[in-house]
Structures are given as C-alpha cells and as structure tokens.
C-alpha cells in the first residue's frame, strides 16, 4: 500500500492541506474544463461568431481614422 | 308466505330446465338449440344492440368529432420547414447574417415595423462595433429630461436608448397603413406559429398575382401563408433592394433568410450563451452520472454477490 499511504500522508493527513487541495483542484478543473469546452465550441462555430468577423470592421475603422 | 313458495317453485323449475337445456345443447347439437330459441329473444337482443350502437354513433356525431372553427384558408398555409443552421443545438447565430439582417431591417422593415424592445447597446459586440453603434444611435433624436423651465428638449441618441418606433402610437400606425397595424418585430419569431419558417415563408411567399377564385379585399395582398390569406403588407423584398456591405448577393431569399435570423436574434439574444451553457452542463452531468453509476455498483457489489447461509444451531439431542 505504498501509493495509498503516500496519498494519505500528502493529502488527507492534515485538514488544511486537504481543503486547499479541494479548492485548488476545483479551480484547476473549472479553468481547464472551460478552456477545453470553449475551444470545442469555437471549432463547431468557426466563422459564425462575432469574434470571427470582428477584424473586418475594426480594420475599416482604422482606415477611416487615418483619413 | 304461501304465494312466495308457490312462486319460488316454478322459477326453480325453470332454472333447472334451462340449465339442463344448456348442458344438453353444448354436449349434443347447437343447431337444435338455435332453432328452438324463441323469436322474441332474438328480436330483443337485436333491438338492444342496434339501440346501443345507434346511440354511440349519435353521441360521437354530436360530441366526438374534432371541431374546426376556421377554414383551411383562414388557418393559412403551413410553412415549409427549412434546415436553419442556427437552430441546431450546437450552433450559434451566424453573426455576419445577423449584421446583414439588421441592415435589411433598417432599410426595409423599419419604415413600418418597430423594434421597441431592442436597445442600441445590444448590438455592440454582436454584429457592430461600439463606434458604429454610437454613430447609429446619434442619428436619432430622443426626449431629454425636463430642464429647469420644465421644457423637454431633444438630444441625440445614446447606446442605452431603445430603437425608436416609426410611428408615435398604434393609432398613427393604423392610420398610415389603411387600418392595419404593423406588429412590433422584437418578439415576432416567438410570437408566431412556425417561427422562423413562418416569417421566411411569409416574406418570400407572395405570388405574382392572386390565384383564380381567391377573394382579395381592397388594399390587401394575397399571401397563402398569412392566416386568412389577405395581408395588408405587400411584398417588400425584391432582388437588389438592399446592397450588402460584405458583397453577398442580395436576392429575395437571401434577404428574407438574413432578416429572419436577425429577428430570431432580437427575440432570443441569449441563445448563443444559452446553448453553450447547455452543452457544458450536459458534458458535466454526463460525467457525474457515470461516476454515480460507478459508485452505486461499488457499494452494491458486496451486497449483491454475498451468499446468506442459514446454519442451524447445534444443540443437545433429545
């Protein structure tokens, strides 16, 4: 039982470490899940969203500013 | 007492008789029994059956049939179903189409139809940049708050203002349109049966001339998709009415499709985020469900695979 022992001593032994691990993993999971799902969503909707067509209109504005 | 017993005896005798008859009929020949059954019994049974069937039919005729208050013409032609890409569960609006649709609304629809529930700010980051929208809002005049003298002045529009209606009120709109009120288009996709399909079919469904036999009232136009087929709005989308800034050919169907998608956005501006949240929620809940199934099996495995054995106590023999 070396692995379970290692997990026990490193994580569950102290409550503070345990709680910190829970919070940290929650944040890490949220960020990674959101990043991954947003990437999938954007690939499904490539070329349809505002951020895909925004550059067209921004470039035009800059040209107008130059004039 | 005496009368009762007298009555009872014959009835028992008849019962016995009929019992004996029936057993005999089943054991020997049915033909004999049918021939011997009295005519009035057959007649009564037939009449009762006929009465029951007749009353059921009469009741169905009165109350059972589906009632149609309107003729098919008054219902309007059912719209053709189109495969709208933005209505799939994992697709957002095509924002380039929204931008084109808003152009169609501004240049064609806005002369009669209001869009009063949509503020200028809601276009920012959806189909226009901030500067474009500010310029567009400033083209319109709005009432100010009363000043020190209580006068209400005019000011250019801001992003927080709502799109102004073409008419001051419904009465003015009716007066300018021959008594017909152009409906507000903010929620028209949600407010009409058929939604996008209905609006698209209505916009593209004007025939060149009304079919023979169709009654079209004075000042009305024929459109089979409009309930009643007589619509005060004439055909407005013709090829090339609008010139798109992105070079898309402005055919009638292209403009109708774009403006329909735009109106769907006006009715459901939250759709993109809603679908994204839904996909995320389904993904997460699928994982949680899988975990819960695993936990259930983990907890139940020893309970389901155990064997309960009764071993009787070994006591002293008697």
Interface residues (C-beta under 8 A of the other chain):
Chain A: X33 X34 X37 X38 X41 X44 X45 X48 X49 X50 X52 X53 X54 X56 X57 X58 X61
Chain B: X90 X91 X92 X93 X94 X95 X96 X99 X125 X126 X127 X128 X129 X131 X132 X246 X272 X276 X279 X280 X283 X284
